[in-house]
């Protein structure tokens, strides 16, 4: 087992998140660490060229300020479901 020290501010954030998730701080920290390590360990070759190209284009769109807000997405879904309900 490995022990790590984290700053008090981060410990407070971790504790709040654990309470909201209904888990212990240790369980949540292990889960977060495992997910991050799996992401970091995933070789780029696991992605197809098309997927990598799409990721690069998405990053470029963000850099250019081309994005929608969560509120705009919500509005689109609300309109979609309203149209479905009206059928």
VOGU-3710 file (C-alpha; in Angstrom, 3 decimals, decimal comma):
1> xxxxxxxxxx> 0,000/0,000/0,000  1,160/3,515/-0,806  0,339/6,584/1,237  0,230/10,069/-0,200  -0,177/13,476/1,322  -2,500/15,960/-0,290  -2,977/19,639/0,506  -5,713/20,473/2,988  -7,731/22,326/0,310  -7,776/19,215/-1,885
11> xxxxxxxxxx> -8,681/17,034/1,092  -11,730/19,222/1,713  -12,791/18,907/-1,932  -12,250/15,135/-1,800  -14,270/14,829/1,392  -17,173/16,840/-0,049  -17,140/14,761/-3,239  -17,039/11,521/-1,264  -20,016/12,575/0,837  -22,006/13,481/-2,298
21> xxxxxxxxxx> -21,044/10,143/-3,882  -21,881/8,181/-0,726  -18,381/6,713/-0,631  -15,363/6,974/1,609  -12,558/9,351/0,693  -10,269/6,357/0,202  -12,713/4,615/-2,161  -13,248/7,768/-4,198  -9,539/8,596/-4,363  -8,717/5,050/-5,485
31> xxxxxxxxxx> -11,430/5,176/-8,132  -10,230/8,540/-9,455  -6,608/7,435/-9,452  -7,403/4,170/-11,237  -9,471/5,933/-13,905  -6,703/8,471/-14,484  -4,011/5,796/-14,670  -6,082/3,820/-17,152  -6,467/6,953/-19,298  -2,749/7,707/-19,100
41> xxxxxxxxxx> -1,802/4,104/-19,856  -4,031/3,925/-22,925  -1,691/4,031/-25,897  -2,533/6,442/-28,684  -2,503/3,443/-31,010  -5,717/2,325/-29,302  -7,450/5,078/-31,288  -8,111/4,942/-34,995  -6,732/7,686/-37,229  -10,286/8,953/-37,726
51> xxxxxxxxxx> -10,818/9,162/-33,954  -7,520/11,004/-33,434  -8,366/13,398/-36,266  -11,781/14,079/-34,716  -10,221/14,703/-31,299  -7,751/17,152/-32,840  -10,548/18,964/-34,682  -12,603/19,140/-31,488  -9,661/20,672/-29,629  -9,176/23,179/-32,458
61> xxxxxxxxxx> -12,872/24,119/-32,301  -12,551/24,770/-28,572  -9,444/26,882/-29,192  -11,429/28,949/-31,708  -14,254/29,403/-29,194  -16,664/27,228/-31,159  -18,740/25,465/-28,551  -22,221/25,347/-27,073  -23,110/25,830/-23,445  -24,884/23,278/-21,298
71> xxxxxxxxxx> -27,899/25,592/-21,355  -27,957/25,545/-25,165  -27,798/21,748/-25,163  -30,642/21,635/-22,628  -32,731/23,921/-24,842  -32,183/21,643/-27,851  -33,202/18,558/-25,880  -36,236/20,288/-24,408  -37,374/21,335/-27,891  -36,755/17,825/-29,226
81> xxxxxxx> -38,778/16,176/-26,458  -41,530/18,780/-26,819  -41,803/17,886/-30,527  -41,935/14,179/-29,631  -44,672/14,782/-27,059  -46,700/16,795/-29,568  -46,910/13,852/-31,994
//
